[in-house]
Each structure stands twice: as C-alpha cells, then as structure tokens.
Amino acid sequence: MNGGRLSDEDREDAVDRLQRAYADGWFGPAELERRLELALTATRGGELEPALADLPDEADEVTEIVSTAGNIVRTGDWQVPRLLRVDSEYGKVRLDMSRAALGSQTDIELCLTYGSAVILLPSLATANADGTRTRWGTVTCTAPGRTRQGRPHVRVTGELTYGNLVIRHPRAWRWNAR
C-alpha cells in the first residue's frame, strides 16, 4: 500500500488483518475498536499505517517446508505460522507444537508421498483432520475436534499417499514410586 487513494478492498484487507491479530491476542477489545476506526475511515494508504504498525508481517503467516528424502522435525519453542505447508516425498514429519507459540487458528497442509506424520498439540488445543486423505495409511486424531473459545485450533488437510497421520497431545510421563 502506498500513499495513494485506498479502495474498499484495501480497507477490508486491513480489517481482516486486525481481526486476526485480535484473535491471536495481539491486543484487547478497546485497542481493536480504535484500530478498526482508523482502518475504516482511512482514505489514503498512509492513514492505515498507524492501525497496522506493530502487527507481524503477512509473509510470516505462511511457511513452506519442503524435503525430498530427509525428515522434517520442528520442536521446542518455535513460532507456528497461520498456514504451514509441509511437502515431503520420502521422509517422516514430526511437528511438536506442545511448547510452540501459535495463534487461535493454525492450518497445516500436508503433502506426503511415502512418509508418515506426527503432530503434537499444546495441552488445551483442539484439532480437525477431516480434510486429510490417505490411500494406504490411517489418520488418527485423539484431540477434541470442535473449536473451543480461547483455545488454539489446528486444522490439518492434505494427502498422505502411503503414510499415517497421528495428531495427539503429548503423553504425560508418570513415575511409579514403589
């Protein structure tokens, strides 16, 4: 967006971005209202800048990870993008989001030919794998499937031609004291 005249589409894009940031916890309702007013009354591109100034770049919202023969592993404290595309021909995929930072809605698109995937969710997260297809494997999701207010939701779609998909919460380890 430059300093030129704004179209309705430019304002709608700004409003969508502000609503996503609010849903992801970037600011509270009063700040959302203030920023929405700025966005909806802006007539030039420069007038949108104060409303969108400290939001994450839109480029950070989509990440693609591609591997031909190696495994793909993400674990620990990492920022999960709004959309994560994972493409692997022969490797396994392990996405451990149990200690990761993620927004209210995360979409994961899988394209795995011969590999399997395990996705570990944060303890209160919900997940839906209804959009996932497999020809010779299984899809298992033990997390609650419906979205719940205030909890992260992960939607997994895509195709695993000859592999399995497991979506679950981390296992709690118990020590037997005898």
C-alpha positions in Angstrom: 0.0 0.0 0.0 1.4 3.4 -0.9 0.2 6.9 -0.1 -2.4 6.8 -2.9 -6.2 6.5 -2.6 -7.5 3.4 -0.8 -10.0 1.0 -2.3 -12.7 -0.7 -0.3 -10.7 -3.9 -0.8 -7.6 -2.3 0.8 -9.7 -1.4 3.9 -11.3 -4.8 4.0 -7.8 -6.5 4.0 -6.7 -4.2 6.8 -9.8 -5.0 8.8 -9.2 -8.8 8.3 -5.7 -8.4 9.4 -6.7 -6.5 12.5 -9.4 -9.1 13.4 -6.8 -12.0 13.0 -4.3 -10.1 15.2 -7.0 -9.6 17.9 -8.0 -13.3 17.7 -4.3 -14.2 18.2 -4.1 -12.0 21.3 -2.0 -9.1 20.0 -4.3 -6.5 21.7 -7.6 -6.2 23.6 -11.1 -5.1 22.5 -10.6 -1.4 23.2 -7.5 -1.3 21.0 -9.2 -3.3 18.3 -12.1 -0.8 18.2 -9.6 2.1 18.0 -7.6 0.4 15.2 -10.8 -0.6 13.3 -12.0 3.0 13.3 -8.7 4.1 11.9 -8.8 1.5 9.2 -12.4 2.0 8.2 -12.1 5.8 8.0 -8.7 5.9 6.1 -8.8 7.3 2.6 -5.1 7.1 1.8 -2.6 4.3 2.3 -0.5 6.3 4.8 -3.5 6.6 7.1 -3.6 2.8 7.5 0.0 2.7 8.8 -0.9 3.6 12.5 -3.6 0.9 12.6 -1.2 -1.8 11.2 2.1 -0.6 12.5 3.2 -3.2 15.1 1.5 -6.3 13.6 3.5 -9.2 12.3 4.3 -9.2 8.6 1.8 -11.1 6.5 4.7 -13.0 5.0 5.2 -14.6 8.4 1.7 -16.1 8.2 2.7 -18.7 5.6 5.7 -21.0 5.8 6.6 -23.8 3.4 8.9 -26.7 4.4 10.0 -29.0 1.5 12.1 -32.1 1.7 12.7 -34.9 -0.8 14.3 -37.6 1.3 15.1 -36.2 4.7 12.9 -36.0 7.8 11.2 -32.7 8.9 11.3 -32.0 12.6 10.1 -28.9 14.5 10.3 -29.0 18.2 10.8 -26.8 21.2 9.9 -23.1 21.4 9.0 -22.0 17.9 6.5 -19.7 16.2 3.9 -21.6 14.3 2.7 -19.6 11.3 -1.0 -19.3 10.5 -0.5 -21.6 7.5 2.2 -24.3 7.4 2.7 -26.2 4.2 4.8 -29.4 4.5 5.8 -31.3 1.4 8.0 -34.4 1.7 8.4 -37.2 -0.8 10.2 -39.9 1.3 10.8 -38.5 4.8 8.9 -38.5 8.1 7.4 -35.4 9.6 7.2 -34.6 13.4 5.7 -31.2 14.4 5.9 -30.8 18.1 3.8 -27.8 19.0 3.5 -28.6 22.7 5.8 -25.7 23.6 5.4 -23.6 20.5 3.6 -20.2 20.1 0.6 -20.4 17.9 -2.5 -18.3 17.2 -6.1 -19.1 17.7 -6.3 -20.9 14.2 -3.5 -22.8 12.5 -3.8 -24.6 9.2 -1.4 -27.3 8.2 -1.3 -28.6 4.7 0.4 -31.9 4.3 1.7 -33.5 1.0 3.5 -36.7 1.9 4.1 -39.4 -0.6 5.8 -42.2 1.3 6.3 -40.7 4.8 4.2 -40.5 7.9 3.5 -37.5 10.2 3.1 -37.0 14.0 1.7 -33.7 15.2 1.8 -33.0 18.9 -0.5 -30.3 20.1 -0.4 -27.9 23.1 -2.3 -29.3 26.1 -5.6 -27.4 25.6 -5.6 -27.3 21.7 -8.2 -28.8 19.5 -7.7 -30.3 16.1 -9.6 -31.3 13.0 -8.2 -33.7 10.4 -11.3 -34.2 8.3 -9.7 -32.6 5.2 -6.9 -35.2 5.2 -6.8 -38.0 2.6 -4.7 -41.2 2.6 -4.7 -44.1 0.2 -2.8 -46.8 2.2 -2.5 -45.4 5.6 -4.5 -44.2 8.6 -5.5 -40.9 10.1 -5.8 -40.9 13.9 -6.7 -37.7 15.9 -7.2 -38.1 19.6 -7.6 -34.4 20.3 -11.1 -32.8 20.6 -12.3 -31.9 17.1 -14.5 -28.9 17.8 -13.1 -25.4 18.2 -13.4 -24.0 21.7 -13.4 -20.4 22.7 -10.0 -19.2 23.9 -8.1 -22.4 22.8 -5.9 -22.9 19.8 -7.4 -24.9 17.0 -5.3 -26.8 14.4 -6.8 -27.8 11.1 -4.9 -30.4 9.1 -5.6 -31.0 5.4 -3.8 -32.6 2.5 -2.7 -36.1 1.3 -0.6 -38.8 2.7 -0.4 -41.4 -0.1 1.3 -44.3 1.7 1.7 -42.9 5.2 0.0 -42.5 8.5 -1.0 -39.3 10.4 -1.3 -39.1 14.2 -2.5 -36.0 15.9 -2.4 -36.0 19.7 -1.4 -34.2 22.9 2.0 -35.1 24.5 1.9 -38.1 26.7 2.2 -37.4 30.4 5.0 -39.4 32.0 4.4 -41.0 35.3 7.0 -42.4 37.6 5.9 -45.4 39.6 7.2 -44.9 43.2 7.3 -48.3 44.8 
